[in-house]
Amino acid sequence: MRTKLVAGNWKMYKTLREARSFSEQLTEFADLLLNTRHESLICAPFTALFGLHDQLAQMHVKLGAQNMHEMAEGAFTGEVSAPMLKELQCEYVILGHSERRQYFAESDDAVARKAMTALDQMLTPIVCVGETLEEREAGATRSVVSRQLGPVLQALKSQSAKELDATALVIAYEPIWAIGSGRSSEAKDAEEVAAWIRSLVTASLGSDAASQVRVLYGGSVKPENIVSYVEQPNIDGALVGGASLQPASFAALVQQVATITS
Ligand SMILES: O=C(CO)COP(=O)(O)O
């Protein structure tokens, strides 16, 4: 049984002070957060991570980062490594978000190397994939997602001999045209791509791994529509941008998923 995951991606929003204020206000919803059977997670900017962990942990909300470098240390000015995130008690890291691919030229191979490092350091990678509107209209969604995931699955296949836990992988399907646009994917379309992603995992890593890997949907998810995605058989949660920024809205996302997991 895969545990559902409600993950907030704050992107480049919230100073440390604002992040602390969020977690203080979130305590109003502590009972709800403590009594769910699914996981909830905030992926905050690096500068807010240190100040967030303790209060979020008291509400069983986990902490994650939005990126990391593939090396554990080195002369990489401005970068942050997996051991640094681990020490701040991060359990997850988002990798290959479309904004990083688009604005910071992250390649499929680089994302795969980062994912391997994260797994090696016992951080759960949330690897993001998804097509542009142009690609969707050209009927290329499956081939784009296959291309993006290929190096990750290939690396996992060869690494599983080294006993990395392939099943710790989380894959987020985020169609780029749905991000921040208010134009979310139809749940049945998102489910179709999630099923395709699972079939790719089956082909590379086998059906056991495929039945354990979690696949999230992201793109204009709100409390009003989250259930329509998370109730799909191949969708195990959501990666949420804008609607995760306010405590009441984040709590409402968690509450909505609780209606189908309790
Ligand atoms: O990019 C996203 C999450 O990673 C989605 O953002 P929105 O929920 O704001 O559309």
The ligand as an SDF file (V2000), in Angstrom:
LIG
                    3D

 10  9  0  0  0  0  0  0  0  0999 V2000
    5.0590   23.7950   -9.8330 O   0  0  0  0  0  0  0  0  0  0  0  0
    4.2210   23.3650   -9.0450 C   0  0  0  0  0  0  0  0  0  0  0  0
    4.6080   22.5620   -7.8760 C   0  0  0  0  0  0  0  0  0  0  0  0
    5.9170   22.1080   -7.9810 O   0  0  0  0  0  0  0  0  0  0  0  0
    2.7880   23.6730   -9.2270 C   0  0  0  0  0  0  0  0  0  0  0  0
    2.5690   25.0040   -8.9280 O   0  0  0  0  0  0  0  0  0  0  0  0
    1.0410   25.5180   -8.7850 P   0  0  0  0  0  0  0  0  0  0  0  0
    0.3740   24.5900   -7.7930 O   0  0  0  0  0  0  0  0  0  0  0  0
    1.1840   26.9190   -8.2510 O   0  0  0  0  0  0  0  0  0  0  0  0
    0.4260   25.4200  -10.1270 O   0  0  0  0  0  0  0  0  0  0  0  0
  1  2  2  0
  2  3  1  0
  2  5  1  0
  3  4  1  0
  5  6  1  0
  6  7  1  0
  7  8  2  0
  7  9  1  0
  7 10  1  0
M  END
$$$$
